[in-house]
């Protein structure tokens, strides 16, 4: 299994943890279903811009990229306010 596949598995796990369907995520990101499926299957690289959008939706991007959970990953305002841009 390559790194993109591992990232894709964690992206899917994080989506499910948050209770989102794939349809909700790719519609919120304004991307095609095939593009999003490519991310979850590891066939496409995820851009930094897309990771920032996922963060804004409450995804733990640190976990998606590194498999290490962020201590304060949530959708609350204090976490969003501390995000580096």
C-alpha positions as CSV (number, residue, x, y, z in Angstrom):
1,X,0.0,0.0,0.0
2,X,1.4,3.4,-1.0
3,X,1.2,6.6,1.0
4,X,-1.6,8.1,-1.1
5,X,-3.7,5.0,-0.3
6,X,-3.0,5.3,3.4
7,X,-4.0,9.0,3.3
8,X,-7.1,8.1,1.4
9,X,-8.1,5.5,4.0
10,X,-7.6,8.0,6.7
11,X,-9.6,10.6,4.8
12,X,-12.5,8.1,4.5
13,X,-12.2,7.2,8.2
14,X,-12.3,10.9,9.2
15,X,-15.3,11.6,7.0
16,X,-17.2,8.7,8.6
17,X,-16.1,9.8,12.1
18,X,-17.7,13.2,11.4
19,X,-20.8,11.6,10.0
20,X,-20.5,12.9,6.5
21,X,-21.5,11.1,3.4
22,X,-19.1,11.3,0.4
23,X,-21.8,13.2,-1.4
24,X,-21.9,15.8,1.3
25,X,-18.2,16.3,1.2
26,X,-17.6,16.5,-2.5
27,X,-20.6,18.9,-2.8
28,X,-19.3,21.1,0.0
29,X,-15.8,21.1,-1.7
30,X,-17.4,21.8,-5.1
31,X,-15.5,19.0,-6.8
32,X,-16.6,16.0,-8.9
33,X,-17.5,12.7,-7.4
34,X,-14.8,11.0,-9.3
35,X,-12.2,13.5,-8.1
36,X,-13.2,12.9,-4.4
37,X,-13.3,9.1,-4.9
38,X,-9.8,9.4,-6.3
39,X,-8.7,11.0,-3.0
40,X,-10.3,8.3,-0.9
41,X,-8.8,5.5,-3.0
42,X,-5.4,7.1,-3.1
43,X,-5.4,7.6,-6.9
44,X,-5.1,11.4,-6.6
45,X,-2.8,13.6,-4.6
46,X,-4.7,15.9,-2.1
47,X,-3.7,19.6,-2.5
48,X,-2.9,21.9,0.5
49,X,-5.9,24.0,-0.6
50,X,-8.2,21.1,-0.4
51,X,-6.8,20.1,3.0
52,X,-7.5,23.6,4.3
53,X,-11.1,23.3,3.1
54,X,-11.4,19.9,4.9
55,X,-10.1,21.6,8.0
56,X,-12.8,24.2,7.8
57,X,-15.3,21.4,7.6
58,X,-14.0,19.9,10.9
59,X,-11.7,17.3,9.5
60,X,-8.5,16.5,11.5
61,X,-6.1,17.2,8.7
62,X,-3.1,16.2,10.9
63,X,-4.5,12.8,11.2
64,X,-5.3,12.5,7.5
65,X,-1.7,13.3,6.6
66,X,0.3,11.8,9.4
67,X,-2.0,9.3,11.2
68,X,-1.5,11.3,14.4
69,X,-4.6,12.9,15.9
70,X,-4.5,16.6,16.7
71,X,-5.2,17.2,20.4
72,X,-7.9,19.8,19.7
73,X,-9.4,18.7,16.4
74,X,-13.1,19.8,16.3
75,X,-15.4,22.2,14.6
76,X,-15.5,24.6,17.5
77,X,-14.6,28.3,16.9
78,X,-11.5,28.3,19.1
79,X,-9.8,25.6,16.9
80,X,-10.8,27.4,13.7
81,X,-9.5,30.7,15.1
82,X,-6.1,29.2,15.8
83,X,-5.6,27.7,12.3
84,X,-2.6,29.2,10.5
85,X,-3.4,30.6,7.1
